[in-house]
């Protein structure tokens, strides 16, 4: 695992591959987590999702507003449409 982390920790760009990052719009955090900590966790997760999208110069970030953690379960059409768009983008490169 450490070797894998070393391989990717300095990556700042993947170039221009079609990339879509879909972020859950309704994070399902346990109710016992303090509100302040909950906000920090959600903000940190969004920051990491935006950083992931930032690795491709042509990335698209989508907030799945009606989804919890399992976006493909909550909004399968959103996920399927995103995959089809990425395939089309890859073919048109």
N, C-alpha and C positions, 0 to 999 in steps of 0.2 A: 504494500500500500504506500509506503514512504517513497518508493521509487516512482510510482505513478504520480504522486503529488509533486515530486521534484520535476517531472516531465512537463507538467501543465501550469505550474505556479507562475511562470513568467510569460505565459502566452497573453498577448494583448490584442491579437487580431487573427481571425481565421480567413481573412480576405473577403471575398464576395459570394460565398455560397448562399443560396436561398435558405433563410432561417426564420422560423416563426416561434416566438416564445409566448405561450399562453399562461397567464397568471390567474389563479382563482380570485374571484372578486369578493367571495365571502369565506375568508379563512375560518376553518373549524378548529379553534383552539379550545382546550378544556375550560369550562367555566370557572374552575378554581384558580386560574392564573390571574394575578392582580392586573387591574386595568392598565396601569402604567407599563407594566412589563409586556402585557398583550400588545399595546401600541408599538412598543419598541421592536417586538418580534415581527409584527406585521410590516412595519416600516423597513426593517432589515431584510425581510424576505423580498419585498418589492424592489429594494435597492439591488439585491443579488440577481433578480430576474431582469432588471434593466441592464445590469452589467453583462449578463449573458447575451442579451440581444445586441449589446454594443460590440460584440466580437465579430459580427458580420456587418460589412458596410451597407448591406441591403436588407437588414433584418426588419421584421415587423413584430411589434409587441402588441398583444391583444389582452385586454382585461376581460375575463369571462365573468361578467357582473352577476350572473345567476348561478355561479358554481362555487362549490366548496373545493376541497383538495382533489376530488376525483372529477376533473373537468370532463373527461371522456364519458363519464357516467351521467353527469348532470346536463351537459350540453354536447351530445355526440355530433350533432350537425355542425356546430362550430368547429370541432376538431376535424371532422371529415372534410369540410370545406377548406380549412387551412392546409390540410395535406394536399388536396387537389390543386390549390393555388401554388404551393411549393413545387409540385411536380411540373405544372405549367411553366413556372418561372425557370426551373432547371432546364426544361426542354427548349426554352426560348433564349438561352444564353448564347 
